[in-house]
Structures are given as structure tokens and as C-alpha cells.
Amino acid sequence: MRTSIATVSLSGSLTEKLTAVARAGFDGVEIFENDLLASPLTPEEIRARTTDLGLSIDLYQPMRDIEAVPEAEFARGLRRARHKFELMRRLGAGTVLVCSSVSPLAVDDDALAAEQLSRLAGLAEDFGVKVAYEALAWGRHVNTYDRAWGIVEAAGHPALGTCLDSFHILARGSDPKGIEDIPGDKIFFLQLADAPLMAMDVLQWSRHYRCFPGQGGFDLAGLLAHVLRAGYRGPLSLEVFNDVFRQAEAGPTAVDARRSLLVLQEATRPLLPEAAGLAAPPAPVVPTGVAFAELVTPDVVPVTGLLGALGFRRGARHRGKPVDLWQQGEARVLVNTGPAVRHGGTALAAIGLESPDPAAAALRAESLLAPVLPRRRALTDAPLDAVAAPDGTELFFCAAPGLPAPAEEGGDPGHPEPRDWTGDFEPVPPAGPPERAGQDGAGRPEQGSGAGSVTRIDHLALTQPWHQFDEAALFHRGVLGLSGGESVDVADPYGLHRSRAVTNAEGSVRIALGVGPGPSDDGARAQHIALATDDVIEAARRFRAAGGRLLAISANYYDDLAARYGLGDEELAAYRAFGILYDRDGGGEFRHCYTESVGRVFFELVQRDGGYQGYGAPNAPVRLAAQRAAGGAGR
């Protein structure tokens, strides 16, 4: 279906917004009156600009307080309307949005509203314009879509129809099933917006907290299915008032917006007997595991020292790049000393995701507007596809273990078959033979097997730029096919952090997305790699014995822990000694501790028991405060 977006949804001048909308691939645009009034271009020049960009002007908005008012007031409204209709003719816009009145002069009289809207539509028809009447959720008298439709139906004018807005319908808790009773040709326009579920004044909710489909809590797929069953075949248009979006760069926001409509259309298809022209991206290819995490660093010594203390061993080096492979169990960390790091030193730059079909995963990502990253590689290197996440993290689609070799499949030479990326690395000799049993070549306790060893990467935590948190959540769900949890607020000594985890069904891929209280820390966003172990106390003991430094936790935390959970003295003493945090839920228990930071990165050792699925969120304020006190990356 055709897609459109209101200029009020983006930041910048009107021409900047139009350019961003066109580049994102939209078909049309709603022009908000304030954007036109502030533009130095004439209506004819704006019309020419949209035509050059391949955009149609699908709606001009808004017209307010026009119906169910005293006759003298209505006459003044008609004079305003005549001017607007003439301007729309010059602009090339064929539909105007009329909002239900909020004027204190408006009366509760649907018959009068219908009569005046009919007269307005008659005037609009003289200019080749149609009127789409919308019920504002805070309208003085008309605030539900079914009442607005009743007025339109009573007016009976061919140039008068209704505009349905998902926010106004769902924020009031109206049942959208009744939309199917409206003739499709009388639904002149559809505006879509999601929103987090909040208990607050509906006007403030609408003006500040709307978001793109899939980023909030509304069932937009269900609503869209009702609209399409009614016979609507017009554009799917976004009207999103959001303080963050209006401060962010227009280009990426427009891409996020269009991606949200593609994902929404995909989610709606199963609800309809026929697709009705809805977009059909390639099916999701859900990653099955984490192949690697790649750290970029200007100084290899602190990073490798930390990895060594954690029990990792440098086992291989890339044949043509300054990249070393460090491994313990199934946890693999690449250390890259090539590219310069702009802020904060060491950073988590890339994640390798094991995929049952890397080529199909890359194709879906590209179809959902993920930027495909060019990659310099030798002819012998594995052909890894990579895309950029909203925060710039590179995501590589790697062949999952056990995929058939290319020869067995008779692959197409134009589309190289997946190959094990570890084949790009050559083994390196160990640092030295163990001096005696239980010690490595440096005389430290030997790690990598037995109780307390790291088995795999449990999860990755990525702090997002403050204006891209919702975009990142939609990206990881829509592009990667991961499932999203609820957004969680975490108290920090300097404000609230938000966090939302995405995961596959098996829990073998877990990514925790977070955002800080504001933009001031964007240059030093914290990232961390959580490593799974079967015995976190032993893992912490071995890490410290190898020279590692654990994050110190306040003694007050352990006093409270004893009161909350009734843990034994010996267990509590071990937790105190190693800075281990504890959580419990209906599924099991979670024990975890943190290393000190290197640049923007730190590590977490985690032990999950009994089906625990969370991330220790109740302990996050304590961890953040401890990192602040230590001067680390706890932002």
C-alpha cells in the first residue's frame, strides 16, 4: 500500500523534511500548516518540490473549531476555509483534515454539526477539495470515531468523509471493530501512531509521547485489519507528535518511520483473508546464537589483560587484518586494533550472529532499510554480510554451526554459500607451556574448563543514543526477528535509565538495549558483554586470583539482601567478598558480578539457575551507582 507521513513527525525545515521523506521511500506526505507558514517557498514552489521528489501531497492539516458553533462564528470559519481551499488548490492538495471542535463556543448538537460540515464540504467541492472529519480524543463533544462517522453519515455530502486516527481511537479504549461498519469510500484518510501505555491526560499523551508503529503498546495491526476490511484503500500515513523525534535528525527518523510501516503491514497480513496490497518483506531469519563480539581498541594491553584474567586465551589471528580471536568455551571475543576509536577508548563495535540462512537474513535486513555495510575482504575471506544497527553497531550474519558445505548444495556462484568465518583466522602458538598442573605459562591459575569457567556469551548490553531507543527496539525485533520484552525503568544517581531486552525463543541470543537519562553521555555510552558460567563464585574467585578487579558493591546492599531473601551467612559472605549481586523470580535465581571498565566496555559474569529469564534489573541501580563511584562506564 502507499505510505505517507505528516511533516510534524520530523525535525527541520519543510524542504529538509520533504527530502528526508522522499529518501526514506515514502509515496506521499501530509503537510502541517505550521510547516507551510514558516517556509519561504510559495505553495507553487512547494508543489513543484514534492513533484520533483516523487511525492504526492495527501493531506493538508489541520482545520479546527469549525462545526457545531453559532452561525456568526461559523461564517468566520467559512471565510478562513475559503482561503485554505484556495491555498490547497495552489499546493495541489486534495484533502483537508478537520478536527472535532474543542472551542468553548461549540454546542452538543450533532444535527447542527452535520449541517455545518455539509456546507463546508460544499464550499470545498468548489475548489476540488474533500473534507476528512476526525474525532479528537479530547474533543469538546465529539471525541469518538463512531460519533464522528454518525455526523458525517447524517451530513450525506459526497465531499465529506471521516479520518480515522489510531491514537484517538485506541487511547480512549474504543472498540475498533465498529470501523468495519463504515463504507470504505467514506474513510477519506487513515493516520497511524503508536504510544506507550500511560495513565495521563490524553492531550499531553498525544502531544508528547506518540511513536511509530511497533514502538508502543497499541494493537495497530488489529486496527489496520478492521480498516482494510471496511474497504479502505488509501495511504497508510503516520502522524506522530514526539519531543524526541522533533529534535533528532530528520533522515534517520524518516527511515525508522517507514520501516515501522513495513513491519506493521507484515504483522497485519495474517489477520486478513487477502493481503490487500500489504507489503511482504522476506520472512524473518531468527539468529540462533552469538558467533562473536568484536572489541575495537587503541590500546590492546588493558583489554587482553582483562580477557586473560577472565580465562580467555588468544587462539588465532586474522590472516589479513589486525584482529585476534580470544576464546573460552563457546564465547568468542575479537580484539581489533585497526580503526581509530573516537570517544572513550575501547568499544564494542560489532556482533556476529549465527544464522541458519545468512543470505536470507541479510536480504530481510536490506528490505527493512537496514544500511548494508561495505566490507573489504580478501578472496579467501568468508563472505559475511553485515548491516548497521541504529547505534552504529555492525551486525554480521554468520553461518550457524552444522550448515552444509557449499559443494553439498551445488551453490550458485553468484551468491556465495555461507562458510565458517573462523577459517579466516590462523592459529597462534600459546603464550608458553604451563609451568605446573593448574597454572598457565604466566604462573596464573589455568582457566577455560571446570567449575567457574565461561561457557558462552549470555547476553550483550548496548546503551543507545538517547533519541534512538525506540528505533533500536523496533530494529532488533523487526529486522532480526527477535522477541521484545517490556520496557523497564531503572533508577540511576543522575536520572532514570530505560531498558528493553530482545531475545530469541531459546534464549541463546539475548540483547539488552538501554538508554540513559539524556543526551549528555552519548559520547561515552556504556556497553557490556555478559558471560555465562555454572559457578559465579568460583569464576569471580579465579578472576581475582588472576589479577582481575571486580566492581565493589556497597555493604548496605548485602544487609538489605539478607533481609529480603533470608540467605545463609556463608553464601552472603561470598557475595560480599566478590561483589556478587543476587535476584530471584518465579522461574529461578540469578547471580552476577561485574569487572571494572576498560574504555566504554565492561564484562559481567552471570549464573542462571532454575529457568531465570531476566537480567537482574532490581540490582541495576546498585551497579550503576557503584560504577559512578568507581569512575567507570556506568552510563
FIMITI-578948 format. One record per residue (C-alpha): x, y, z; residue number from 1. Coordinates in nm, 2 decimals, padded with zeros to 4 digits. Layout:
% residues N
X,Y,Z,NUM
...
END
This chain:
% residues 635
00.00,00.00,00.00,1
00.10,00.36,-00.04,2
00.27,00.52,00.26,3
00.27,00.88,00.38,4
00.39,01.08,00.68,5
00.30,01.41,00.84,6
00.57,01.67,00.83,7
00.50,01.74,01.20,8
00.66,01.40,01.27,9
01.01,01.52,01.17,10
01.25,01.79,01.26,11
01.39,02.06,01.04,12
01.26,02.30,00.77,13
00.99,02.19,00.53,14
01.23,02.13,00.25,15
01.46,01.92,00.48,16
01.16,01.72,00.58,17
01.04,01.66,00.23,18
01.39,01.54,00.12,19
01.41,01.30,00.42,20
01.06,01.16,00.34,21
01.14,01.10,-00.02,22
01.48,00.94,00.05,23
01.32,00.71,00.30,24
01.09,00.58,00.02,25
00.75,00.73,00.12,26
00.50,00.79,-00.15,27
00.33,01.09,-00.01,28
00.32,01.35,00.27,29
00.08,01.53,00.50,30
00.17,01.90,00.51,31
00.12,02.05,00.85,32
00.01,02.41,00.83,33
00.28,02.55,01.06,34
00.55,02.40,00.83,35
00.40,02.58,00.53,36
00.36,02.91,00.71,37
00.72,02.90,00.82,38
00.85,02.81,00.47,39
01.00,03.08,00.24,40
00.87,02.88,-00.06,41
00.54,02.97,-00.23,42
00.27,02.70,-00.25,43
00.35,02.65,-00.61,44
00.72,02.60,-00.53,45
00.64,02.35,-00.26,46
00.42,02.17,-00.51,47
00.70,02.16,-00.76,48
00.94,02.04,-00.50,49
00.72,01.75,-00.39,50
00.67,01.66,-00.76,51
01.04,01.66,-00.82,52
01.09,01.43,-00.52,53
00.82,01.19,-00.64,54
00.58,01.27,-00.35,55
00.21,01.34,-00.35,56
00.06,01.58,-00.10,57
-00.20,01.35,00.05,58
-00.34,01.58,00.32,59
-00.33,01.94,00.44,60
-00.40,01.99,00.81,61
-00.54,02.10,01.04,62
-00.87,02.30,01.03,63
-01.01,02.35,01.37,64
-01.32,02.46,01.56,65
-01.54,02.48,01.25,66
-01.86,02.28,01.34,67
-02.15,02.30,01.59,68
-02.08,02.67,01.66,69
-02.30,02.98,01.65,70
-02.38,03.10,01.30,71
-02.17,03.41,01.32,72
-01.87,03.20,01.43,73
-01.93,02.95,01.15,74
-01.94,03.24,00.89,75
-01.60,03.34,01.01,76
-01.48,02.98,00.99,77
-01.61,02.96,00.63,78
-01.40,03.27,00.54,79
-01.09,03.10,00.68,80
-01.18,02.78,00.50,81
-01.21,02.96,00.16,82
-00.86,03.09,00.20,83
-00.73,02.75,00.29,84
-00.91,02.58,00.00,85
-00.76,02.83,-00.25,86
-00.41,02.77,-00.09,87
-00.47,02.39,-00.13,88
-00.55,02.43,-00.49,89
-00.22,02.61,-00.55,90
-00.05,02.35,-00.34,91
-00.20,02.05,-00.52,92
-00.35,01.90,-00.20,93
-00.69,01.73,-00.24,94
-00.79,01.65,00.12,95
-00.81,01.87,00.43,96
-00.83,01.74,00.78,97
-01.10,01.89,01.00,98
-01.07,01.82,01.37,99
-01.37,01.80,01.60,100
-01.41,02.12,01.78,101
-01.26,02.20,02.12,102
-01.39,02.55,02.12,103
-01.59,02.66,02.43,104
-01.84,02.80,02.18,105
-01.92,02.46,02.04,106
-02.26,02.31,02.14,107
-02.35,01.95,02.19,108
-02.57,01.93,01.87,109
-02.49,01.66,01.61,110
-02.75,01.78,01.37,111
-02.60,02.13,01.37,112
-02.25,01.98,01.33,113
-02.37,01.77,01.03,114
-02.54,02.07,00.87,115
-02.24,02.30,00.90,116
-02.00,02.03,00.79,117
-02.22,01.97,00.48,118
-02.20,02.34,00.40,119
-01.82,02.33,00.45,120
-01.79,02.03,00.22,121
-02.00,02.21,-00.05,122
-01.75,02.50,-00.04,123
-01.45,02.26,-00.05,124
-01.60,02.08,-00.35,125
-01.60,02.41,-00.55,126
-01.21,02.40,-00.51,127
-01.18,02.03,-00.58,128
-01.11,01.95,-00.21,129
-01.25,01.68,00.01,130
-01.30,01.72,00.39,131
-01.19,01.44,00.63,132
-01.36,01.49,00.97,133
-01.17,01.34,01.27,134
-01.27,01.29,01.63,135
-01.01,01.43,01.86,136
-00.98,01.21,02.18,137
-01.02,01.54,02.37,138
-01.29,01.69,02.15,139
-01.54,01.91,02.35,140
-01.83,01.70,02.24,141
-01.73,01.47,01.96,142
-01.44,01.25,02.08,143
-01.50,00.91,01.94,144
-01.47,00.78,01.58,145
-01.82,00.63,01.58,146
-01.99,00.96,01.67,147
-01.78,01.14,01.41,148
-01.89,00.89,01.15,149
-02.25,00.93,01.26,150
-02.23,01.31,01.19,151
-02.06,01.25,00.85,152
-02.33,01.00,00.76,153
-02.61,01.24,00.86,154
-02.45,01.52,00.66,155
-02.46,01.30,00.35,156
-02.23,01.51,00.13,157
-02.01,01.33,-00.12,158
-01.71,01.56,-00.04,159
-01.73,01.48,00.33,160
-01.58,01.17,00.48,161
-01.41,01.07,00.80,162
-01.04,01.05,00.90,163
-00.95,00.77,01.14,164
-00.66,00.82,01.38,165
-00.53,00.52,01.57,166
-00.42,00.72,01.87,167
-00.76,00.89,01.91,168
-00.94,00.56,01.88,169
-00.72,00.34,02.10,170
-00.62,00.60,02.36,171
-00.99,00.62,02.46,172
-01.03,00.25,02.46,173
-01.28,00.25,02.18,174
-01.35,-00.09,02.01,175
-01.21,-00.06,01.66,176
-01.44,-00.34,01.53,177
-01.71,-00.09,01.45,178
-01.49,00.06,01.18,179
-01.59,-00.23,00.96,180
-01.94,-00.07,00.95,181
-01.81,00.24,00.78,182
-01.82,00.22,00.40,183
-01.46,00.21,00.28,184
-01.51,00.50,00.03,185
-01.62,00.72,00.32,186
-01.29,00.67,00.51,187
-01.11,00.95,00.34,188
-00.78,00.91,00.54,189
-00.61,00.69,00.79,190
-00.35,00.82,01.04,191
-00.14,00.58,01.24,192
00.06,00.63,01.56,193
00.15,00.40,01.84,194
00.21,00.51,02.20,195
00.34,00.36,02.53,196
00.05,00.27,02.76,197
00.04,00.55,03.02,198
-00.21,00.69,03.27,199
-00.21,01.06,03.20,200
-00.40,01.34,03.04,201
-00.48,01.23,02.68,202
-00.39,01.56,02.52,203
-00.04,01.56,02.68,204
-00.01,01.19,02.60,205
-00.08,01.26,02.23,206
00.13,01.57,02.20,207
00.45,01.43,02.35,208
00.45,01.05,02.36,209
00.33,00.92,02.03,210
00.57,00.69,01.85,211
00.59,00.48,01.53,212
00.40,00.15,01.50,213
00.56,-00.13,01.69,214
00.73,00.11,01.94,215
00.44,00.14,02.18,216
00.16,-00.07,02.33,217
-00.13,-00.03,02.09,218
-00.26,-00.32,01.87,219
-00.22,-00.13,01.54,220
-00.22,-00.45,01.33,221
-00.57,-00.53,01.47,222
-00.69,-00.18,01.40,223
-00.55,-00.17,01.05,224
-00.71,-00.51,00.97,225
-01.05,-00.36,01.06,226
-00.99,-00.05,00.84,227
-00.89,-00.27,00.54,228
-01.19,-00.50,00.59,229
-01.41,-00.18,00.57,230
-01.27,-00.14,00.22,231
-01.02,00.15,00.28,232
-00.75,00.16,00.01,233
-00.59,00.50,00.07,234
-00.24,00.56,00.21,235
-00.11,00.44,00.54,236
00.00,00.77,00.70,237
00.20,00.84,01.01,238
00.11,01.13,01.24,239
00.34,01.13,01.53,240
00.39,01.41,01.79,241
00.71,01.32,01.98,242
00.95,01.55,02.15,243
01.25,01.33,02.08,244
01.17,01.28,01.71,245
01.14,01.65,01.66,246
01.49,01.70,01.80,247
01.65,01.41,01.61,248
01.79,01.42,01.26,249
01.51,01.40,01.00,250
01.68,01.15,00.77,251
01.72,00.85,01.02,252
01.38,00.93,01.18,253
01.21,00.90,00.84,254
01.38,00.57,00.77,255
01.27,00.44,01.11,256
00.92,00.56,01.03,257
00.90,00.38,00.70,258
01.05,00.06,00.85,259
00.77,00.07,01.11,260
00.51,00.07,00.84,261
00.67,-00.22,00.66,262
00.67,-00.42,00.98,263
00.31,-00.32,01.06,264
00.20,-00.44,00.72,265
00.37,-00.77,00.76,266
00.21,-00.81,01.10,267
-00.14,-00.73,00.96,268
-00.12,-00.98,00.67,269
-00.21,-01.29,00.87,270
-00.52,-01.12,01.00,271
-00.68,-01.08,00.66,272
-00.80,-01.34,00.41,273
-00.64,-01.15,00.13,274
-00.32,-00.94,00.15,275
-00.50,-00.62,00.02,276
-00.17,-00.49,-00.12,277
00.02,-00.50,00.20,278
00.40,-00.51,00.19,279
00.55,-00.86,00.23,280
00.92,-00.84,00.33,281
01.12,-01.16,00.32,282
01.04,-01.39,00.62,283
01.24,-01.33,00.94,284
01.55,-01.55,00.99,285
01.59,-01.55,01.36,286
01.96,-01.58,01.48,287
02.04,-01.90,01.67,288
02.34,-01.79,01.87,289
02.62,-01.53,01.92,290
02.92,-01.61,01.70,291
03.14,-01.34,01.84,292
03.16,-00.99,02.00,293
03.42,-00.76,01.85,294
03.60,-00.50,02.05,295
03.79,-00.21,01.89,296
04.07,-00.06,02.09,297
04.36,00.18,02.05,298
04.54,00.00,02.34,299
04.54,-00.38,02.34,300
04.71,-00.43,02.68,301
04.42,-00.34,02.91,302
04.17,-00.54,02.70,303
04.38,-00.85,02.67,304
04.48,-00.84,03.03,305
04.11,-00.84,03.13,306
04.03,-01.12,02.89,307
04.32,-01.33,03.01,308
04.21,-01.28,03.38,309
03.86,-01.40,03.27,310
04.01,-01.72,03.14,311
04.01,-01.64,02.76,312
04.31,-01.74,02.55,313
04.43,-01.59,02.23,314
04.40,-01.87,01.99,315
04.41,-01.72,01.64,316
04.48,-01.41,01.43,317
04.31,-01.29,01.11,318
04.52,-01.36,00.80,319
04.50,-01.00,00.67,320
04.37,-00.77,00.95,321
04.50,-00.67,01.30,322
04.23,-00.88,01.47,323
04.29,-01.15,01.73,324
04.04,-01.42,01.83,325
04.01,-01.48,02.20,326
03.80,-01.78,02.31,327
03.67,-01.97,02.62,328
03.42,-02.24,02.57,329
03.17,-02.11,02.31,330
03.24,-01.75,02.40,331
03.45,-01.57,02.13,332
03.58,-01.21,02.15,333
03.76,-01.05,01.86,334
04.01,-00.77,01.96,335
04.06,-00.53,01.67,336
04.34,-00.28,01.69,337
04.28,-00.13,01.34,338
04.03,00.15,01.32,339
04.07,00.46,01.54,340
03.82,00.50,01.83,341
03.67,00.85,01.85,342
03.54,00.85,02.21,343
03.61,00.66,02.52,344
03.87,00.42,02.41,345
03.77,00.05,02.38,346
03.43,-00.01,02.24,347
03.20,-00.29,02.13,348
03.19,-00.23,01.76,349
03.04,-00.55,01.61,350
02.84,-00.86,01.69,351
02.84,-01.18,01.49,352
02.50,-01.35,01.49,353
02.48,-01.72,01.40,354
02.21,-01.77,01.14,355
02.06,-02.07,00.97,356
02.05,-01.87,00.64,357
02.28,-01.57,00.64,358
02.20,-01.46,00.29,359
01.82,-01.46,00.37,360
01.88,-01.27,00.69,361
02.08,-01.01,00.50,362
01.81,-00.98,00.24,363
01.54,-00.92,00.50,364
01.76,-00.66,00.67,365
01.81,-00.48,00.35,366
01.43,-00.49,00.26,367
01.36,-00.33,00.60,368
01.60,-00.04,00.52,369
01.89,-00.15,00.74,370
02.21,00.00,00.59,371
02.42,-00.27,00.43,372
02.79,-00.22,00.51,373
03.06,-00.24,00.25,374
03.33,-00.48,00.36,375
03.69,-00.50,00.25,376
03.79,-00.87,00.23,377
04.04,-01.09,00.05,378
03.92,-01.35,-00.20,379
03.98,-01.62,00.06,380
03.78,-01.45,00.34,381
03.43,-01.58,00.43,382
03.17,-01.37,00.25,383
03.00,-01.22,00.56,384
02.70,-00.99,00.51,385
02.68,-00.70,00.76,386
02.43,-00.43,00.84,387
02.44,-00.13,01.08,388
02.21,-00.12,01.38,389
02.07,00.23,01.46,390
02.35,00.29,01.72,391
02.62,00.21,01.46,392
02.70,-00.14,01.59,393
02.79,-00.37,01.30,394
02.58,-00.69,01.28,395
02.74,-00.98,01.09,396
02.53,-01.27,00.97,397
02.74,-01.58,01.02,398
02.68,-01.94,00.92,399
02.55,-02.14,01.21,400
02.75,-02.45,01.31,401
02.64,-02.76,01.11,402
02.54,-02.58,00.78,403
02.61,-02.80,00.48,404
02.93,-02.72,00.28,405
02.88,-02.54,-00.05,406
02.98,-02.85,-00.25,407
02.70,-03.05,-00.09,408
02.45,-02.79,-00.20,409
02.57,-02.71,-00.55,410
02.56,-02.34,-00.48,411
02.50,-02.06,-00.71,412
02.84,-01.89,-00.79,413
02.67,-01.55,-00.80,414
02.56,-01.60,-00.44,415
02.84,-01.75,-00.23,416
02.73,-02.01,00.02,417
02.79,-01.95,00.39,418
03.13,-02.05,00.52,419
03.27,-02.08,00.87,420
03.41,-01.73,00.94,421
03.68,-01.88,01.18,422
03.85,-02.01,00.86,423
03.98,-01.65,00.81,424
04.19,-01.69,01.12,425
04.52,-01.87,01.16,426
04.62,-02.04,01.49,427
04.88,-01.88,01.70,428
05.11,-02.06,01.95,429
05.02,-02.04,02.31,430
05.20,-01.79,02.53,431
05.40,-02.06,02.69,432
05.37,-02.41,02.83,433
05.21,-02.45,03.18,434
05.47,-02.44,03.45,435
05.28,-02.70,03.65,436
04.93,-02.85,03.66,437
04.67,-02.59,03.72,438
04.88,-02.30,03.60,439
04.93,-02.12,03.27,440
05.26,-02.01,03.12,441
05.25,-01.69,03.33,442
05.20,-01.89,03.66,443
04.83,-01.78,03.69,444
04.55,-02.03,03.77,445
04.46,-02.20,03.45,446
04.11,-02.13,03.33,447
03.88,-02.24,03.05,448
03.75,-02.56,03.19,449
03.59,-02.69,03.50,450
03.37,-02.52,03.76,451
03.36,-02.14,03.72,452
03.46,-02.14,03.35,453
03.29,-01.93,03.10,454
03.07,-02.14,02.86,455
02.92,-01.88,02.62,456
02.81,-01.52,02.58,457
02.49,-01.50,02.79,458
02.38,-01.15,02.66,459
02.51,-00.83,02.52,460
02.41,-00.49,02.67,461
02.41,-00.19,02.44,462
02.34,00.16,02.56,463
02.17,00.35,02.27,464
02.18,00.72,02.18,465
01.91,00.89,02.37,466
01.70,00.96,02.06,467
01.72,00.61,01.91,468
01.60,00.38,02.19,469
01.26,00.31,02.04,470
01.41,00.28,01.69,471
01.66,00.03,01.82,472
01.39,-00.19,01.98,473
01.19,-00.20,01.66,474
01.50,-00.26,01.46,475
01.61,-00.57,01.66,476
01.26,-00.71,01.66,477
01.16,-00.63,01.30,478
01.49,-00.68,01.12,479
01.63,-00.97,01.33,480
01.31,-01.14,01.42,481
01.38,-01.13,01.80,482
01.10,-01.10,02.06,483
01.09,-00.79,02.28,484
01.01,-00.76,02.65,485
00.86,-00.48,02.83,486
01.04,-00.15,02.88,487
01.19,-00.12,03.23,488
01.28,00.20,03.41,489
01.60,00.18,03.62,490
01.70,00.45,03.87,491
02.04,00.60,03.84,492
02.20,00.85,04.07,493
02.16,01.11,03.79,494
01.83,01.01,03.65,495
01.62,00.73,03.50,496
01.75,00.47,03.26,497
01.52,00.28,03.03,498
01.59,-00.08,02.93,499
01.43,-00.33,02.70,500
01.56,-00.68,02.62,501
01.52,-00.87,02.29,502
01.57,-01.24,02.26,503
01.51,-01.55,02.05,504
01.28,-01.82,02.18,505
01.57,-02.04,02.31,506
01.75,-01.76,02.49,507
02.07,-01.83,02.30,508
02.06,-01.47,02.17,509
01.99,-01.20,02.43,510
02.05,-00.83,02.37,511
01.96,-00.57,02.64,512
01.90,-00.23,02.49,513
01.93,00.07,02.73,514
01.92,00.45,02.72,515
02.04,00.70,02.97,516
01.86,01.00,03.12,517
01.96,01.24,02.85,518
02.20,01.32,02.56,519
02.49,01.44,02.77,520
02.65,01.10,02.79,521
02.61,01.00,02.43,522
02.99,01.02,02.36,523
03.06,00.76,02.62,524
02.78,00.51,02.60,525
02.85,00.20,02.81,526
02.84,-00.14,02.66,527
02.90,-00.47,02.82,528
02.94,-00.84,02.75,529
02.77,-01.09,02.99,530
02.95,-01.43,03.01,531
02.77,-01.74,03.13,532
02.92,-01.96,03.39,533
02.79,-02.25,03.60,534
02.95,-02.12,03.92,535
02.98,-01.74,03.95,536
03.15,-01.75,04.29,537
03.43,-01.97,04.16,538
03.45,-01.76,03.84,539
03.49,-01.45,04.04,540
03.75,-01.61,04.27,541
03.96,-01.72,03.97,542
03.93,-01.38,03.80,543
04.05,-01.21,04.11,544
04.33,-01.46,04.16,545
04.44,-01.39,03.80,546
04.48,-01.02,03.88,547
04.13,-00.90,03.77,548
03.95,-00.63,03.95,549
03.58,-00.67,04.03,550
03.33,-00.39,04.08,551
03.29,-00.31,04.46,552
02.93,-00.31,04.58,553
02.80,-00.12,04.89,554
02.78,-00.31,05.21,555
02.43,-00.17,05.25,556
02.31,-00.38,04.96,557
02.41,-00.70,05.13,558
02.23,-00.60,05.46,559
01.92,-00.55,05.26,560
01.97,-00.87,05.06,561
01.98,-01.07,05.38,562
01.65,-00.92,05.49,563
01.48,-00.98,05.16,564
01.58,-01.34,05.08,565
01.70,-01.49,05.41,566
02.02,-01.62,05.25,567
02.27,-01.81,05.47,568
02.57,-01.63,05.63,569
02.83,-01.83,05.43,570
02.65,-01.75,05.10,571
02.62,-01.38,05.19,572
02.99,-01.37,05.29,573
03.09,-01.50,04.95,574
02.87,-01.25,04.77,575
03.02,-00.96,04.98,576
03.37,-01.08,04.91,577
03.34,-01.08,04.53,578
03.07,-00.81,04.47,579
02.81,-01.06,04.36,580
02.46,-00.95,04.32,581
02.15,-01.17,04.36,582
01.80,-01.18,04.22,583
01.52,-01.43,04.23,584
01.19,-01.47,04.04,585
00.93,-01.74,03.99,586
01.15,-01.92,03.75,587
01.48,-01.94,03.93,588
01.78,-01.75,04.06,589
02.04,-01.51,03.91,590
02.38,-01.44,04.04,591
02.61,-01.19,03.87,592
02.91,-00.96,03.92,593
03.10,-00.71,03.71,594
03.45,-00.63,03.61,595
03.58,-00.28,03.62,596
03.56,-00.09,03.29,597
03.81,-00.07,03.01,598
03.71,00.23,02.80,599
03.34,00.20,02.74,600
03.33,-00.17,02.79,601
03.30,-00.40,03.10,602
03.22,-00.76,03.15,603
02.96,-00.94,03.36,604
02.98,-01.29,03.49,605
02.63,-01.45,03.52,606
02.49,-01.77,03.66,607
02.13,-01.86,03.57,608
01.96,-02.13,03.77,609
01.61,-02.28,03.75,610
01.49,-02.11,03.44,611
01.55,-01.75,03.54,612
01.49,-01.53,03.23,613
01.56,-01.18,03.35,614
01.88,-00.97,03.37,615
01.89,-00.87,03.74,616
01.70,-00.54,03.68,617
01.64,-00.48,04.06,618
02.02,-00.47,04.10,619
02.08,-00.22,03.83,620
02.06,00.09,04.04,621
02.32,-00.05,04.28,622
02.55,-00.14,03.99,623
02.51,00.20,03.82,624
02.59,00.38,04.15,625
02.90,00.16,04.20,626
03.02,00.23,03.85,627
02.97,00.60,03.90,628
03.16,00.59,04.22,629
03.44,00.39,04.05,630
03.45,00.64,03.76,631
03.37,00.37,03.51,632
03.13,00.33,03.22,633
02.81,00.30,03.41,634
02.61,00.53,03.19,635
END
